[in-house]
């Protein structure tokens, strides 16, 4: 960054102040064109990266939908989201294997889901058996209970005191640190896997290489996303949630029980976090630091889509996922200087660049309501 | 109420007793204990500088900076590459290395102090410039967007230090950073000199900040924190003041980073984790009392004291055969830090040393007539004492 980019930012702000309507429509249209062009180009020219990006994006999407619901209804940034994803993934690991660190050696508690008959037998081409699915369910129930309990103990008290959004954000940061420390304390810093060994990639038409596990991830996300859609748009509580997200005061005076709405929001957020965490651990691995690193893609997706908009979060997550894959995979030189691929270490930083771009050009995101 | 008033001295006394007795009980060597305590005090002072910088952001202005480590790290690296000499082998690559050229005053042993003045000033300037650039897209928006953006810049900078190989020697970091006045005394005694220098730095920052917080500038910042709309209605340039506050706080953090580089003699990317560089400093400010500079220093003492004491306890756990605790202590204390942030926010949002209410010397001259003596907390402007900074705002973009 240098003075030129700072001047550019100033220019943008001036333009926004002078011609708000023109700027709004132009910026929205420009972003749509930019991202649609990017996705179509990726689909045509870099199909492999596109597909892998969609897989990663679908994991991000589950987290980002929960994040955007919490953000929309309670109006604060839930910084514990990524670490809670990781905690849920570790809870599933614990339910599956019963393993936990001991004094010097690993302790196996002697009861766990993988002891059920046939629980570790691979389901078709997948790398895991039905034990992991049960473990995911256990993690889901535990995470939902944890989210609702945390609301009772922490967030509800802050609400009752009328604390500002920033205090909520900070409390969630404290919870994030606590969750990460619990993971480190109980399962150590070494990366872990649900299942040892590798899941081989299969070849599909158009030269796409995909693992069976990745298809499972995508299918799971598709099912969960449809369930969330039905819940939000076909049930009473979903309607109440959307109303609260649009205008909390109006919702309250219309007789909506906002306490109940908030509880449901945490429960749905917790369920999504659990599934997203387990899927992330299947795709990557179980690593305590991953929880905080995933926060940036999550927030980038939620803000890109527009805070409070689940369908926006879904599309935002796909854009983030695909852009990340492209940025570390595609060769690109401009004027003889190599621009891409970026070093793999920058993968998560790409989300940050998207985030800054959105904040500069259109803070309300692609689908966000007008401020 | 009485028990409430005892918490602050009790916390202070507990940490002090533990940090003195734990090493003293295990070691017969008094010099070693004193050396340990000096090292501890130096780190407290460095953290105090960082917490003071954060206090400008959060405590004064209400800017939610979750990327303290970015400015900390930039300060440390800048100080390192300014004061170090050029690289001597081809295996170590970094930019800068001006240390040898900066002793251009031919007398007064200028190589012992002049490069460090440049290093510290450079750290402050680069850190402040980073804050300025970052403030333009984000400071107009809701404060939680800034928080996300600061996490992002911290992560990005850490990545840059690792991936850009020629910049600051990648993940192996920079070693052999010189320290100010180090050739004047024997190495074992140098710690005391450095302690004096860093305490002097804390005092300088503290005096400057106390003066600033009592000045019209400081009052505008607090007005913005309490109610942005009212401050804007009073004709204050909210964005301009926020940028100034963000830059000033970041410069102080940069200075803290420089002090850290001179003390540890080594900077490497794995030292600047989000936990060590950001959360710990937030814990210090929240525990100590945001909005109160002395609270920030007290918080640095208590949280780093807790951290060091738990480190010392490991040896005791080993003696007592509590191996699980011994091995897991570093994670348990992180857990306590996280839980401490939440607990303080819930139970004592103003921290151990709540913000002082009278910030203007002019107000002190007025006759005391608000409320009965002995209950100074009952004034009309005391909303901050019952509640943490509360600023509900829509998006400003």
HADDOCK unambig.tbl for C-alpha pairs under 7 A between the chains (distance, minus, plus):
assign (segid A and resid 6 and name CA) (segid B and resid 133 and name CA) 6.13 0.50 0.50
assign (segid A and resid 6 and name CA) (segid B and resid 136 and name CA) 6.88 0.50 0.50
assign (segid A and resid 9 and name CA) (segid B and resid 136 and name CA) 6.66 0.50 0.50
assign (segid A and resid 9 and name CA) (segid B and resid 137 and name CA) 6.43 0.50 0.50
assign (segid A and resid 77 and name CA) (segid B and resid 144 and name CA) 6.36 0.50 0.50
assign (segid A and resid 102 and name CA) (segid B and resid 324 and name CA) 6.74 0.50 0.50
assign (segid A and resid 103 and name CA) (segid B and resid 323 and name CA) 5.74 0.50 0.50
assign (segid A and resid 103 and name CA) (segid B and resid 324 and name CA) 4.68 0.50 0.50
assign (segid A and resid 163 and name CA) (segid B and resid 390 and name CA) 5.70 0.50 0.50
assign (segid A and resid 164 and name CA) (segid B and resid 390 and name CA) 4.47 0.50 0.50
assign (segid A and resid 164 and name CA) (segid B and resid 391 and name CA) 5.23 0.50 0.50
assign (segid A and resid 164 and name CA) (segid B and resid 392 and name CA) 5.30 0.50 0.50
assign (segid A and resid 165 and name CA) (segid B and resid 392 and name CA) 6.44 0.50 0.50
assign (segid A and resid 166 and name CA) (segid B and resid 144 and name CA) 6.77 0.50 0.50
assign (segid A and resid 171 and name CA) (segid B and resid 341 and name CA) 6.89 0.50 0.50
assign (segid A and resid 171 and name CA) (segid B and resid 342 and name CA) 5.19 0.50 0.50
assign (segid A and resid 171 and name CA) (segid B and resid 345 and name CA) 6.99 0.50 0.50
assign (segid A and resid 174 and name CA) (segid B and resid 338 and name CA) 4.40 0.50 0.50
assign (segid A and resid 174 and name CA) (segid B and resid 339 and name CA) 6.23 0.50 0.50
assign (segid A and resid 174 and name CA) (segid B and resid 341 and name CA) 5.43 0.50 0.50
assign (segid A and resid 174 and name CA) (segid B and resid 342 and name CA) 5.55 0.50 0.50
assign (segid A and resid 175 and name CA) (segid B and resid 338 and name CA) 6.16 0.50 0.50
assign (segid A and resid 175 and name CA) (segid B and resid 339 and name CA) 6.87 0.50 0.50
assign (segid A and resid 177 and name CA) (segid B and resid 335 and name CA) 6.64 0.50 0.50
assign (segid A and resid 177 and name CA) (segid B and resid 338 and name CA) 4.95 0.50 0.50
assign (segid A and resid 178 and name CA) (segid B and resid 335 and name CA) 4.62 0.50 0.50
assign (segid A and resid 178 and name CA) (segid B and resid 338 and name CA) 4.76 0.50 0.50
assign (segid A and resid 178 and name CA) (segid B and resid 339 and name CA) 6.07 0.50 0.50
assign (segid A and resid 181 and name CA) (segid B and resid 331 and name CA) 5.36 0.50 0.50
assign (segid A and resid 181 and name CA) (segid B and resid 332 and name CA) 6.78 0.50 0.50
assign (segid A and resid 181 and name CA) (segid B and resid 334 and name CA) 5.88 0.50 0.50
assign (segid A and resid 181 and name CA) (segid B and resid 335 and name CA) 4.97 0.50 0.50
assign (segid A and resid 182 and name CA) (segid B and resid 335 and name CA) 6.70 0.50 0.50
assign (segid A and resid 184 and name CA) (segid B and resid 331 and name CA) 6.16 0.50 0.50
assign (segid A and resid 185 and name CA) (segid B and resid 328 and name CA) 5.87 0.50 0.50
assign (segid A and resid 185 and name CA) (segid B and resid 331 and name CA) 5.45 0.50 0.50
assign (segid A and resid 185 and name CA) (segid B and resid 332 and name CA) 6.68 0.50 0.50
assign (segid A and resid 296 and name CA) (segid B and resid 152 and name CA) 6.52 0.50 0.50
assign (segid A and resid 343 and name CA) (segid B and resid 163 and name CA) 6.80 0.50 0.50
assign (segid A and resid 345 and name CA) (segid B and resid 159 and name CA) 6.35 0.50 0.50
assign (segid A and resid 345 and name CA) (segid B and resid 163 and name CA) 6.91 0.50 0.50
assign (segid A and resid 346 and name CA) (segid B and resid 159 and name CA) 6.35 0.50 0.50
assign (segid A and resid 349 and name CA) (segid B and resid 155 and name CA) 6.98 0.50 0.50
assign (segid A and resid 349 and name CA) (segid B and resid 156 and name CA) 5.50 0.50 0.50
assign (segid A and resid 352 and name CA) (segid B and resid 152 and name CA) 5.51 0.50 0.50
assign (segid A and resid 359 and name CA) (segid B and resid 137 and name CA) 6.61 0.50 0.50
assign (segid A and resid 359 and name CA) (segid B and resid 138 and name CA) 6.98 0.50 0.50
assign (segid A and resid 360 and name CA) (segid B and resid 137 and name CA) 5.35 0.50 0.50
assign (segid A and resid 363 and name CA) (segid B and resid 397 and name CA) 6.88 0.50 0.50
assign (segid A and resid 371 and name CA) (segid B and resid 395 and name CA) 6.74 0.50 0.50
